[in-house]
Amino acid sequence: MKMDTKNKIKLTELGLGMIGTNIIYINDRNQIIASNLCMLPYFLGFLTSFKTEMKTEEYKELEKLYNEVITNTATLMKENAITDPISVFATFMYMYRNGYLSLDKKYDYSTKMKDFGNLQGLDVIRGLGVCRSVASMHSDICNELGMDSSVIMVNAKDAIPQIEKLCIKDKPIPDEKTKKFVKLVVAATKVIPTANHAITTVEKDGVNYILDPMNDGFLYMRENNELHVANNEDYFMKLNMPVTQMNRMFLNSKIKKLKGLKEQLQKPSIDYDTYKYNYQIAAETCMFNQEIFEEFYKNNKDIYEEIVRKSDEHGNMMLRMTGFDQVRKVLENEKVKPVIEKMKYNMNETKEEVKQLLKK
């Protein structure tokens, strides 16, 4: 099945639901509940939208390309003896912040991501994403290297700071629109106890590591589901299991089930000094071997371009989930654009004429 077919089915469900709603309501205005039930198939379709999307030809093509990048990244690390979780984390930080995992070597913190289910890391390659994009790619690389990794959702009570400054490059700076959105989310989640940030947990040889790829941070699990920042114990995030489970159900089924995830988070970790020492050695090694990453980017650039080209054919998650991505495609069609522009022009002309009449 193609993505367009899925979108047309969603729009058909919406259309039939609206027709049914109006027919029942017009005939008997007391049948409000019955009329609303006509929309039920459309809204229930949201629950399966991501699973349906994963069966489309376009999704499978993107998945294949994305997995190729993950495999190539893991191979690069293996070939250079980067196999422990901290060295992998430091190398990943260096690569994505210096653009080696993004087209045109540029990654911006932006809400203009696509959010394909199980492929959130794909937005890093596109160069536009948020915390869950980076966390997902880091988790995918760790799993490819034989570790046990998941994305976990947390609630940070305040704007999330630059936790560490061990990496050579500062974290991506959000554009003005995204800054406003982030402030709104942080303000809302102070009142509503939901998640506003994504981080990763990685286990290897019975030792667990809780890492924040967006902010270059290392955390410890404490009581009451609190994740404290290793170098700043006063700052902590609250683990949000319900949202983590929802993320697992609708976006990233690679995340462990809650029972297994809780068990993993309670396993022992390393001390902060050991973390910092191992991280800095790995980061310095990356800096002194820049040519390796330049070669990696050169070898993977064609894949990046193909991913961006194919993903740009589709709208964001909300448009795809509702089926309105098909409407977007029609409106952006080169043959339709001139018609829309003409309609806009005529509407503006009419407005001006009305204004002139009102003045008289």
C-alpha positions as CSV (number, residue, x, y, z in Angstrom):
1,M,0.0,0.0,0.0
2,K,1.2,3.5,-0.8
3,M,1.1,6.5,1.7
4,D,-1.3,8.3,-0.6
5,T,-3.8,5.4,-0.4
6,K,-3.7,5.5,3.4
7,N,-4.4,9.2,3.4
8,K,-7.3,8.8,1.0
9,I,-8.8,6.1,3.2
10,K,-8.6,8.5,6.2
11,L,-10.2,11.4,4.3
12,T,-12.9,9.0,3.0
13,E,-13.6,7.9,6.6
14,L,-13.8,11.6,7.6
15,G,-16.1,12.5,4.8
16,L,-18.5,9.6,5.4
17,G,-18.5,10.3,9.1
18,M,-19.4,14.0,8.5
19,I,-22.2,13.0,6.1
20,G,-23.6,10.5,8.6
21,T,-23.4,13.0,11.4
22,N,-25.3,15.7,9.5
23,I,-28.0,13.3,8.2
24,I,-28.8,12.0,11.7
25,Y,-28.6,15.4,13.3
26,I,-30.8,17.1,10.7
27,N,-33.5,14.4,11.0
28,D,-33.5,14.4,14.8
29,R,-31.5,17.1,16.7
30,N,-31.9,15.1,19.9
31,Q,-29.7,12.3,18.5
32,I,-26.4,14.1,19.3
33,I,-24.6,11.0,20.6
34,A,-25.8,8.9,17.7
35,S,-24.7,11.5,15.2
36,N,-21.2,11.8,16.8
37,L,-20.8,8.0,16.7
38,C,-20.5,8.3,12.9
39,M,-17.1,9.9,13.4
40,L,-15.9,7.0,15.6
41,P,-14.2,5.0,12.8
42,Y,-12.2,8.1,11.8
43,F,-11.0,8.8,15.3
44,L,-10.3,5.1,16.1
45,G,-8.1,5.1,13.1
46,F,-5.7,7.4,14.9
47,L,-4.8,4.5,17.2
48,T,-3.6,2.3,14.3
49,S,-2.4,5.1,12.0
50,F,1.3,4.6,12.8
51,K,1.1,0.8,12.4
52,T,-0.7,1.2,9.0
53,E,1.9,3.8,7.9
54,M,4.7,1.2,8.6
55,K,3.2,-1.1,6.0
56,T,3.4,1.5,3.2
57,E,6.0,1.3,0.5
58,E,7.4,4.8,1.2
59,Y,7.9,4.0,4.9
60,K,9.7,0.8,4.1
61,E,12.0,2.7,1.7
62,L,12.8,5.2,4.4
63,E,13.3,2.5,7.0
64,K,15.8,0.7,4.8
65,L,17.8,3.9,4.2
66,Y,17.8,4.9,7.8
67,N,18.9,1.4,9.0
68,E,21.8,1.6,6.5
69,V,23.0,4.8,8.2
70,I,22.6,3.2,11.7
71,T,24.6,0.2,10.5
72,N,27.3,2.3,8.9
73,T,27.6,4.4,12.1
74,A,27.9,1.3,14.3
75,T,30.4,-0.2,11.9
76,L,32.5,3.0,12.1
77,M,32.6,2.7,15.9
78,K,33.4,-1.0,15.9
79,E,36.3,-0.5,13.5
80,N,37.7,2.1,15.8
81,A,37.2,0.1,19.0
82,I,34.4,2.4,20.3
83,T,32.3,-0.2,22.0
84,D,31.6,0.8,25.6
85,P,28.5,2.9,26.3
86,I,30.3,6.1,27.4
87,S,32.7,6.1,24.4
88,V,29.7,5.5,22.1
89,F,27.8,8.3,23.7
90,A,30.7,10.7,23.4
91,T,31.3,9.8,19.8
92,F,27.6,10.1,19.0
93,M,27.6,13.6,20.6
94,Y,30.6,14.6,18.6
95,M,29.2,13.3,15.3
96,Y,25.7,14.8,15.5
97,R,26.7,18.2,16.9
98,N,29.3,18.6,14.3
99,G,26.9,17.6,11.5
100,Y,28.4,14.3,10.5
101,L,25.0,12.6,10.8
102,S,23.0,15.3,9.1
103,L,22.7,16.5,5.5
104,D,24.8,19.7,4.8
105,K,26.5,19.1,8.2
106,K,23.8,21.0,10.0
107,Y,21.4,20.0,12.8
108,D,18.9,22.5,14.2
109,Y,16.6,22.1,17.2
110,S,13.3,22.5,15.4
111,T,9.7,21.3,15.7
112,K,9.6,20.8,11.9
113,M,10.3,17.1,12.2
114,K,8.4,14.3,10.5
115,D,8.2,11.9,13.4
116,F,7.8,8.6,11.5
117,G,7.0,5.8,13.9
118,N,10.1,3.8,15.0
119,L,12.2,6.2,12.8
120,Q,12.3,9.4,14.9
121,G,16.1,9.4,14.5
122,L,15.6,10.0,10.8
123,D,14.9,13.6,11.6
124,V,18.5,14.0,12.7
125,I,19.6,13.1,9.2
126,R,17.1,15.7,7.9
127,G,18.8,18.2,10.1
128,L,15.5,19.3,11.9
129,G,14.4,17.6,15.1
130,V,13.9,17.7,18.8
131,C,15.1,15.7,21.9
132,R,13.3,12.5,20.9
133,S,14.9,12.6,17.5
134,V,18.4,12.7,18.9
135,A,17.5,10.2,21.7
136,S,16.0,7.8,19.3
137,M,19.1,7.8,17.0
138,H,21.4,7.3,19.9
139,S,19.3,4.4,21.2
140,D,19.2,2.8,17.7
141,I,23.0,2.9,17.4
142,C,23.5,1.4,20.8
143,N,21.1,-1.4,20.0
144,E,22.9,-2.0,16.7
145,L,26.1,-2.4,18.7
146,G,24.5,-5.1,20.8
147,M,23.6,-3.1,23.9
148,D,20.1,-2.9,25.4
149,S,18.8,0.7,24.9
150,S,15.4,2.5,25.1
151,V,14.1,6.0,24.9
152,I,12.5,7.2,28.1
153,M,10.2,10.2,28.6
154,V,10.7,12.6,31.5
155,N,9.3,15.8,33.0
156,A,11.8,18.6,33.6
157,K,10.3,21.3,35.9
158,D,12.4,24.1,34.4
159,A,13.9,24.9,31.1
160,I,16.5,22.2,30.5
161,P,20.0,23.6,30.9
162,Q,23.3,22.7,29.2
163,I,24.0,19.9,31.7
164,E,27.6,19.3,30.6
165,K,30.2,21.1,28.5
166,L,32.4,18.2,27.7
167,C,31.6,18.1,24.0
168,I,33.5,20.4,21.7
169,K,30.4,22.0,20.2
170,D,27.4,23.6,21.9
171,K,24.0,22.0,21.6
172,P,21.8,23.1,18.7
173,I,20.1,26.4,19.2
174,P,16.3,26.5,18.6
175,D,14.9,29.0,16.2
176,E,12.6,31.8,17.6
177,K,9.4,29.8,16.8
178,T,10.7,26.7,18.5
179,K,12.0,28.7,21.5
180,K,8.4,30.0,22.1
181,F,7.0,26.5,21.7
182,V,9.6,25.1,24.2
183,K,8.7,27.8,26.8
184,L,5.0,27.0,26.3
185,V,5.6,23.2,26.8
186,V,7.7,23.8,29.9
187,A,5.0,26.1,31.4
188,A,2.2,23.7,30.6
189,T,4.1,20.7,32.1
190,K,4.6,22.6,35.3
191,V,0.8,22.4,35.7
192,I,0.0,19.2,33.9
193,P,2.3,16.3,35.1
194,T,3.3,15.0,31.6
195,A,6.6,14.5,29.8
196,N,8.4,17.3,28.1
197,H,11.8,15.7,27.3
198,A,13.3,12.5,25.9
199,I,16.5,10.8,27.1
200,T,18.0,7.3,26.8
201,T,18.9,4.4,29.0
202,V,21.6,2.0,27.9
203,E,22.6,-1.3,29.5
204,K,25.7,-3.4,29.0
205,D,27.2,-6.2,31.1
206,G,24.7,-5.6,33.9
207,V,25.6,-1.9,34.2
208,N,23.0,0.8,33.3
209,Y,23.7,4.3,32.0
210,I,21.0,7.0,31.9
211,L,22.1,9.6,29.3
212,D,20.7,12.9,27.8
213,P,21.9,13.2,24.2
214,M,20.2,16.6,23.7
215,N,22.0,18.2,26.7
216,D,25.1,16.1,26.9
217,G,24.2,14.7,30.3
218,F,24.7,11.8,32.6
219,L,22.0,11.0,35.2
220,Y,21.4,8.7,38.2
221,M,18.1,7.0,39.2
222,R,16.9,8.0,42.7
223,E,13.8,7.4,44.7
224,N,10.3,8.5,43.5
225,N,11.3,8.1,39.9
226,E,13.6,11.0,40.1
227,L,16.6,11.2,37.7
228,H,19.3,13.4,39.1
229,V,22.0,15.1,37.0
230,A,25.3,13.7,38.1
231,N,27.2,17.0,38.2
232,N,24.2,18.9,39.6
233,E,22.2,16.9,42.2
234,D,19.8,19.8,42.8
235,Y,18.6,19.5,39.2
236,F,16.5,16.5,38.4
237,M,13.9,15.2,35.9
238,K,10.9,13.1,36.8
239,L,10.5,9.8,35.0
240,N,7.0,9.6,33.3
241,M,6.1,6.0,32.8
242,P,2.6,6.5,31.3
243,V,3.9,8.8,28.5
244,T,6.9,6.5,27.9
245,Q,4.4,3.6,27.5
246,M,2.3,5.8,25.1
247,N,5.5,6.6,23.1
248,R,6.1,2.9,22.9
249,M,2.6,2.2,21.7
250,F,2.3,4.9,19.1
251,L,5.8,6.0,18.1
252,N,8.6,3.7,19.1
253,S,7.7,0.1,19.8
254,K,11.4,-0.6,20.2
255,I,11.1,0.7,23.8
256,K,11.0,-2.0,26.4
257,K,7.8,-2.8,28.2
258,L,7.4,-0.9,31.5
259,K,8.3,-3.9,33.7
260,G,11.6,-4.5,31.9
261,L,12.4,-0.8,31.7
262,K,11.9,-0.3,35.5
263,E,14.2,-3.3,36.2
264,Q,16.8,-1.9,33.8
265,L,16.8,1.6,35.4
266,Q,17.3,0.1,38.9
267,K,20.5,-1.6,37.9
268,P,23.9,-0.3,39.1
269,S,25.7,2.5,37.2
270,I,29.2,3.9,37.2
271,D,30.4,6.9,39.3
272,Y,30.5,10.4,37.8
273,D,34.3,10.7,37.8
274,T,34.7,7.5,35.8
275,Y,32.0,8.7,33.4
276,K,33.7,12.1,32.9
277,Y,37.2,10.5,32.5
278,N,36.0,8.0,29.8
279,Y,33.9,10.6,28.1
280,Q,36.7,13.1,27.8
281,I,39.2,10.6,26.4
282,A,36.6,9.5,23.7
283,A,35.8,13.2,22.9
284,E,39.5,14.1,22.5
285,T,40.1,11.0,20.3
286,C,37.3,12.2,18.0
287,M,38.8,15.7,17.8
288,F,42.2,14.3,16.9
289,N,40.7,12.0,14.2
290,Q,38.4,14.4,12.4
291,E,39.4,13.0,9.0
292,I,37.7,9.7,9.9
293,F,34.4,11.5,10.3
294,E,34.8,13.6,7.3
295,E,35.3,10.4,5.2
296,F,32.2,8.9,6.9
297,Y,30.1,12.0,6.0
298,K,31.4,11.8,2.4
299,N,30.5,8.1,2.1
300,N,27.0,8.6,3.5
301,K,26.0,11.9,2.0
302,D,24.1,10.3,-0.9
303,I,22.0,8.3,1.6
304,Y,21.3,11.5,3.5
305,E,20.2,13.2,0.3
306,E,17.9,10.3,-0.6
307,I,16.3,10.3,2.9
308,V,15.7,14.0,2.8
309,R,14.2,13.9,-0.7
310,K,11.9,11.0,0.1
311,S,10.8,12.3,3.5
312,D,10.1,15.8,2.2
313,E,7.4,14.3,0.0
314,H,5.3,13.8,3.2
315,G,3.9,16.2,5.8
316,N,4.4,16.2,9.5
317,M,3.0,13.5,11.9
318,M,-0.4,15.3,12.5
319,L,-1.0,15.7,8.7
320,R,-0.2,12.1,8.0
321,M,-2.2,10.8,11.0
322,T,-5.4,12.7,10.0
323,G,-5.1,12.1,6.3
324,F,-4.8,15.8,5.5
325,D,-1.3,15.2,4.1
326,Q,-3.2,14.4,0.9
327,V,-4.8,17.8,0.9
328,R,-1.4,19.5,1.5
329,K,-0.1,17.6,-1.6
330,V,-3.0,18.9,-3.7
331,L,-2.5,22.5,-2.6
332,E,1.2,22.3,-3.3
333,N,0.7,20.9,-6.8
334,E,2.3,23.2,-9.4
335,K,-0.9,23.2,-11.4
336,V,-3.1,24.1,-8.4
337,K,-0.8,26.8,-7.0
338,P,-1.7,29.4,-9.7
339,V,-5.4,28.8,-9.2
340,I,-5.1,29.3,-5.4
341,E,-3.0,32.5,-5.9
342,K,-5.6,33.8,-8.3
343,M,-8.3,33.1,-5.8
344,K,-6.4,34.9,-3.1
345,Y,-5.9,37.9,-5.4
346,N,-9.6,38.0,-6.2
347,M,-10.5,37.8,-2.5
348,N,-8.1,40.7,-1.7
349,E,-9.6,42.8,-4.6
350,T,-13.1,42.1,-3.2
351,K,-12.0,43.2,0.3
352,E,-10.6,46.4,-1.1
353,E,-13.8,47.1,-3.0
354,V,-15.9,46.5,0.2
355,K,-13.6,48.8,2.2
356,Q,-14.1,51.6,-0.4
357,L,-17.9,51.1,-0.4
358,L,-17.9,51.3,3.4
359,K,-15.9,54.5,3.4
360,K,-18.6,56.1,1.1
